Amino acid sequence: MSTPRYPNSAIVLGTEVNGIAVVRSLGRLGVRCSALTSTTQGDHAHQSRYLKHVKVISRAATDAEIAIAVRDIAAFIGGSKPVLIPTTDRFSEFLSRYRNVLEADFFLCCPDLELCDTFLDKWKTAQICNRHGVPIPRTTCPQTDAELAEVAGGIAFPVVVKPRYTFGTGFPGKNAVFTSSDELLSFLGGSALLGHCIVQEIIPSGDGDILVVASYSGDDRLVKAIYSGRKIRQHLPDYGATCFGLSERHPDLESQAARFLQSIQYRGFAALEYARSRTDGMQYFIELNTRTYYHNQLFADAGIDLTQVAYLDATGRDVRAALGQLRQREGLLWLDFRRDFQSMRIKRKQKRITAFEWLRSILKARSFAYWSWRDPLPFLAGCVWRCGDMAMNVLARTARGFNP
């Protein structure tokens, strides 16, 4: 076995599309990678040639159980102090909450708990943006029926109602859209949801007008590297995770994001999303993710490998000496075929795209969620799993057809 270029190992927390990109980035840097995941079904990072060890835990695992699992992995792989990299909100919150317990034995790439909590709570997010002059859609958090009535009478419709907390329960779905005050009052009036959800004006935006700024800030709270781009398509359409993304510089937005992060003394990964209004062209802050971003493979392929930056900085190495001057390559397209195909099917029914237009667009992609010439097994395993899943669905439908 060849000697790792860097003696520190890394434990990647989460192994979905996000995690595959992290494992590949660190593997190419010569770092020994292990992973902690809550599932291996339909999740194929564990097939990567760069991943040496995977431990599976329950989706319902407590913080204490996650901490034990992380220490078990560290004991199994041995060697020097590992770097912990979160790829989900759940793991980011865990690292922030357990920072004081873990930082003696691990390098952490996450914000302090107060800021992590701020960006997991949509009402606190709105408040910190307002304090720092970051443009954000008008957002309220009515606590009583009287406050709700005041909001309904003064806010511009349509509005979206979202659960206030990322890990909150009891909200019917991810969010709900309302086009009139009567609809809003009927949904929230007298409800236990008051105080536990936000009401936010909808910016006329969507696919093609959602901008992304992603960065990594060190323990000195300085931004070490920054990327910007655009979501061309999402799944579900206009909302949700990127399925077709574009590397595209937005220097003014990068500067605004960097000033904001440094003013709040942020450290760790940050991925900020902005909705660009189709009526006035203004860019409104939507959310900040405190972890590596879903399509971070595009960042790496475009020359801004935030995973490598984070690893090197966390372990006290000179980022510029190791990686050179980072320059973003523009115009590179990233594709998550499975989700983009599902998005296309929906938009095709809405007569917003044709199959030919979609096919012509994806043929331009040069960065991919699963495919890599240097690491093909996750892609191949995904194809086999998807074919098996489709075959089982066909058999199940056939069996139902013959059921008397």
C-alpha positions in Angstrom: 0.0 0.0 0.0 1.4 3.4 -0.9 2.1 5.9 1.8 -0.6 8.7 2.1 0.7 12.1 1.0 -0.9 13.5 4.1 -0.8 11.5 7.4 -4.1 12.8 8.7 -7.2 10.7 7.8 -10.7 12.1 7.2 -14.1 10.8 8.3 -16.8 11.9 5.9 -20.2 12.2 7.7 -22.8 11.2 5.0 -22.2 9.4 1.7 -24.9 10.6 -0.7 -24.0 12.6 -3.8 -22.5 15.3 -1.6 -20.3 12.7 0.2 -19.1 11.0 -3.0 -17.5 14.3 -4.2 -15.9 14.9 -0.8 -14.4 11.4 -0.8 -13.0 11.8 -4.3 -11.5 15.2 -3.5 -9.7 14.0 -0.5 -8.7 10.7 -2.1 -7.1 12.6 -5.0 -5.2 14.6 -2.4 -3.8 11.4 -0.9 -5.9 11.4 2.3 -7.2 8.1 3.8 -11.0 8.4 3.9 -13.6 6.6 6.0 -17.3 7.4 6.3 -20.3 7.3 8.6 -23.6 6.9 6.9 -27.2 6.1 7.8 -27.9 4.0 4.7 -26.2 2.1 1.9 -29.3 1.5 -0.1 -29.2 3.6 -3.3 -26.2 5.4 -1.8 -23.0 4.4 -3.6 -20.1 6.4 -2.2 -19.2 3.2 -0.3 -18.1 1.8 -3.7 -15.5 4.4 -4.2 -11.9 3.3 -4.6 -10.9 6.2 -2.3 -13.1 5.0 0.6 -11.3 2.6 3.0 -14.0 2.0 5.7 -17.7 2.6 6.1 -19.8 2.4 9.3 -23.6 2.4 9.1 -25.8 3.8 11.9 -29.5 4.3 12.3 -31.2 7.3 10.8 -32.6 7.9 14.3 -29.2 7.8 16.0 -28.8 10.2 18.9 -25.9 12.6 19.2 -24.3 10.3 21.8 -24.6 7.3 19.4 -23.0 9.3 16.6 -20.2 10.4 18.8 -19.5 6.8 19.7 -19.6 5.7 16.1 -17.1 8.5 15.1 -14.7 7.4 17.8 -15.1 3.7 16.8 -14.1 4.7 13.2 -11.1 6.7 14.5 -10.0 3.7 16.6 -10.4 1.3 13.7 -8.4 3.4 11.2 -5.7 4.5 13.7 -3.1 7.1 12.8 -3.1 10.8 13.4 -5.9 13.1 14.3 -8.7 12.8 11.7 -10.6 15.6 10.0 -14.4 15.4 10.3 -16.4 16.7 7.3 -20.2 17.1 7.5 -22.2 16.6 4.3 -25.7 16.9 5.9 -27.4 19.4 8.2 -27.8 16.7 10.8 -24.1 16.0 11.0 -23.2 19.7 10.9 -25.4 20.3 13.9 -23.9 17.3 15.7 -20.3 18.6 15.1 -21.2 22.1 16.3 -23.0 20.8 19.4 -20.2 18.4 20.3 -17.3 20.7 19.4 -16.0 21.0 22.9 -16.0 17.2 23.3 -14.5 16.3 20.0 -12.0 19.0 19.1 -9.2 17.5 21.3 -9.2 14.4 19.1 -10.5 15.6 15.8 -10.1 18.5 13.4 -13.6 20.0 12.8 -14.9 21.9 9.8 -18.1 23.4 11.1 -19.4 26.7 12.6 -19.9 27.4 16.3 -23.1 26.1 17.7 -24.8 29.6 18.0 -24.3 30.3 14.3 -25.2 26.7 13.3 -28.5 27.1 15.2 -29.1 30.5 13.7 -29.0 29.1 10.2 -31.1 26.0 11.1 -33.8 28.4 12.4 -35.3 30.3 9.6 -36.6 33.1 11.8 -33.2 33.6 13.4 -31.7 33.6 9.8 -34.0 36.4 8.8 -33.1 38.4 11.9 -29.3 38.1 11.4 -29.7 39.1 7.7 -31.7 42.2 8.6 -29.1 43.2 11.2 -26.3 43.0 8.7 -28.1 44.6 5.8 -28.3 41.4 3.6 -31.3 41.7 1.3 -33.9 39.0 2.2 -37.6 38.5 1.2 -39.9 39.9 3.8 -40.2 37.3 6.5 -42.4 37.1 9.6 -43.0 34.6 12.4 -46.5 35.2 13.8 -46.9 34.0 17.3 -50.7 34.6 17.8 -53.8 34.9 15.7 -53.7 38.7 16.1 -50.1 38.8 14.7 -51.2 36.5 11.9 -54.1 38.8 10.9 -51.7 41.7 10.8 -49.3 39.8 8.6 -52.0 38.7 6.3 -53.2 42.2 5.9 -49.8 43.7 5.1 -47.7 41.1 3.2 -47.6 40.8 -0.6 -49.0 37.6 -2.0 -48.1 34.9 -3.0 -46.3 33.8 0.2 -44.7 30.6 1.3 -45.1 29.1 4.8 -42.1 27.1 5.9 -41.3 25.2 9.1 -39.1 27.4 11.3 -36.7 24.7 12.3 -34.8 22.5 9.9 -35.4 19.5 12.2 -38.8 20.6 13.3 -41.8 18.2 13.3 -45.5 18.5 12.8 -45.4 20.6 9.7 -47.5 19.1 6.8 -44.8 18.8 4.1 -41.7 20.9 3.4 -43.6 24.1 2.8 -46.9 25.5 1.6 -47.8 28.3 -0.9 -50.7 30.6 -0.5 -52.1 33.2 -2.9 -54.5 35.1 -0.7 -55.0 36.2 2.9 -58.0 34.0 3.3 -56.0 30.9 2.4 -53.2 31.8 4.8 -55.6 32.5 7.7 -57.5 29.3 7.0 -54.3 27.3 7.2 -52.6 28.9 10.2 -55.4 30.5 12.2 -55.7 28.9 15.6 -53.1 26.4 14.7 -50.4 24.9 16.9 -48.0 25.9 14.0 -48.0 29.5 15.1 -44.6 30.4 16.3 -43.1 27.3 14.7 -43.2 28.5 11.1 -42.3 31.5 9.0 -44.4 33.4 6.4 -42.2 34.7 3.6 -42.9 36.7 0.5 -42.1 34.7 -2.7 -39.5 36.3 -5.0 -40.4 35.7 -8.7 -37.5 33.4 -9.4 -36.9 29.7 -9.8 -34.8 27.5 -12.2 -32.1 29.5 -13.8 -32.3 32.3 -11.3 -31.1 30.7 -8.1 -27.5 31.7 -7.4 -25.1 29.9 -5.2 -22.0 31.2 -3.3 -20.0 28.6 -1.5 -17.0 29.1 0.7 -14.7 27.8 3.5 -13.6 30.0 6.4 -10.8 28.9 8.8 -10.6 29.1 12.5 -9.3 32.7 12.1 -12.7 33.5 10.6 -11.2 34.5 7.2 -12.7 33.2 4.0 -10.0 31.0 2.4 -11.7 30.3 -0.9 -15.0 31.1 -2.6 -17.1 29.8 -5.5 -20.2 31.1 -7.3 -22.6 29.7 -9.8 -26.2 29.1 -10.7 -28.8 26.4 -10.5 -30.1 25.8 -14.0 -32.6 23.1 -13.0 -33.7 21.8 -9.6 -35.7 18.8 -8.4 -38.4 19.6 -7.7 -38.5 22.2 -10.4 -37.9 25.8 -9.0 -37.3 24.4 -5.5 -35.0 21.9 -3.9 -31.6 20.4 -4.8 -29.6 21.2 -7.9 -29.8 18.6 -10.6 -28.2 20.8 -13.4 -25.8 23.4 -12.3 -23.5 26.0 -13.9 -20.1 27.4 -12.8 -20.6 31.2 -13.2 -18.7 34.0 -11.4 -20.8 36.6 -9.5 -18.0 38.8 -8.0 -20.4 41.3 -6.3 -22.3 38.5 -4.6 -19.0 36.8 -3.6 -17.8 40.1 -2.0 -21.2 40.6 -0.2 -21.1 37.0 1.1 -17.5 37.2 2.3 -18.2 40.4 4.1 -21.3 38.9 5.8 -19.5 35.7 6.9 -16.5 37.7 8.3 -18.8 40.1 10.1 -20.6 37.3 11.9 -17.3 35.6 12.6 -18.3 32.4 10.7 -16.0 29.4 10.4 -16.4 26.2 8.4 -18.3 25.4 5.2 -21.0 27.8 4.0 -23.2 27.6 1.0 -25.4 30.6 0.5 -28.4 30.6 -1.9 -29.9 33.7 -3.5 -33.1 34.2 -5.5 -32.6 36.6 -8.4 -35.9 38.5 -9.0 -37.2 38.3 -12.5 -39.0 41.7 -12.0 -36.2 43.9 -10.6 -33.0 41.8 -11.0 -32.2 42.1 -7.2 -30.6 39.2 -5.5 -32.3 38.1 -2.2 -30.7 35.8 0.3 -32.7 32.6 0.8 -30.6 30.3 3.1 -27.2 29.3 4.3 -26.1 25.6 4.5 -23.5 24.9 7.2 -22.0 21.9 5.4 -20.5 20.9 2.1 -22.9 21.6 -0.7 -24.9 19.0 -2.7 -23.1 19.7 -6.0 -19.7 20.4 -4.6 -18.1 18.2 -7.3 -18.7 21.1 -9.7 -16.7 23.4 -7.4 -13.8 21.0 -7.5 -14.0 20.5 -11.3 -14.2 24.3 -11.8 -11.0 24.8 -9.8 -12.3 25.8 -6.4 -12.0 22.5 -4.4 -13.4 23.7 -1.1 -13.1 20.2 0.4 -9.3 20.2 -0.2 -9.1 23.8 1.1 -10.9 22.8 4.3 -8.8 19.7 4.9 -5.5 21.6 4.4 -6.5 24.6 6.4 -8.0 22.5 9.3 -4.7 20.5 9.6 -2.6 23.6 9.6 -1.1 23.4 6.1 -0.5 26.2 3.7 -3.4 26.1 1.2 -1.8 28.2 -1.5 1.5 26.2 -1.3 -0.4 22.9 -1.7 -3.0 24.0 -4.3 -1.5 27.1 -5.9 -3.5 30.1 -6.9 -7.2 29.1 -7.1 -9.0 30.4 -10.2 -12.6 29.5 -11.1 -13.3 28.0 -14.5 -16.6 29.4 -15.8 -19.2 27.7 -18.1 -18.8 24.2 -16.7 -22.1 22.3 -16.3 -22.8 19.6 -13.7 -25.4 16.9 -14.0 -27.2 14.6 -11.6 -28.9 12.5 -14.3 -31.4 10.7 -12.2 -32.9 13.8 -10.5 -32.6 15.9 -13.7 -34.5 13.3 -15.6 -37.3 13.5 -13.0 -37.3 17.2 -13.1 -37.5 17.2 -16.9 -40.5 14.9 -16.8 -42.4 17.3 -14.6 -41.4 20.4 -16.6 -42.3 18.6 -19.9 -45.8 18.0 -18.6 -45.9 21.7 -17.7 -44.8 22.5 -21.3 -41.7 24.3 -20.0 -39.2 22.1 -21.8 -39.1 19.4 -24.5 -37.3 16.1 -24.4 -35.0 17.3 -27.2 -34.2 20.6 -25.4 -33.3 18.6 -22.3 -31.2 16.1 -24.1 -29.3 18.8 -25.9 -28.6 20.6 -22.6 -27.3 17.6 -20.7 -24.9 16.6 -23.5 -22.9 19.7 -22.6 -22.3 18.5 -19.0 -18.7 17.8 -18.1 -19.0 17.4 -14.4 -21.2 14.7 -12.9 -22.8 13.5 -9.6 -21.8 9.9 -10.0 -19.5 9.4 -13.0 -15.8 9.7 -12.8 -13.2 8.0 -15.1 -10.8 7.7 -12.2 -13.5 6.2 -9.9 -16.2 4.5 -11.9 -17.6 2.0 -9.4 -20.1 4.3 -7.7 -21.7 5.1 -11.1 -21.8 1.4 -12.2 -23.2 0.3 -8.8 -25.8 3.0 -9.1 -26.8 1.8 -12.6 -27.1 -1.8 -11.4 -29.1 -0.7 -8.3 -31.4 1.5 -10.4 -32.1 -1.2 -13.0 -32.9 -3.7 -10.2 -35.2 -1.2 -8.5 -37.0 -0.5 -11.8 -37.4 -4.2 -12.5 -38.9 -4.8 -9.0 -41.4 -2.0 -9.6 -42.4 -3.5 -13.0 -42.9 -6.9 -11.3 -44.9 -5.4 -8.5 -47.2 -3.6 -11.0 -47.6 -6.8 -13.0 -48.4 -8.8 -9.9 -51.1 -6.3 -8.9 -52.5 -6.6 -12.4 -53.0 -10.3 -12.0 -54.4 -10.1 -8.5 -58.1 -11.2 -8.7 
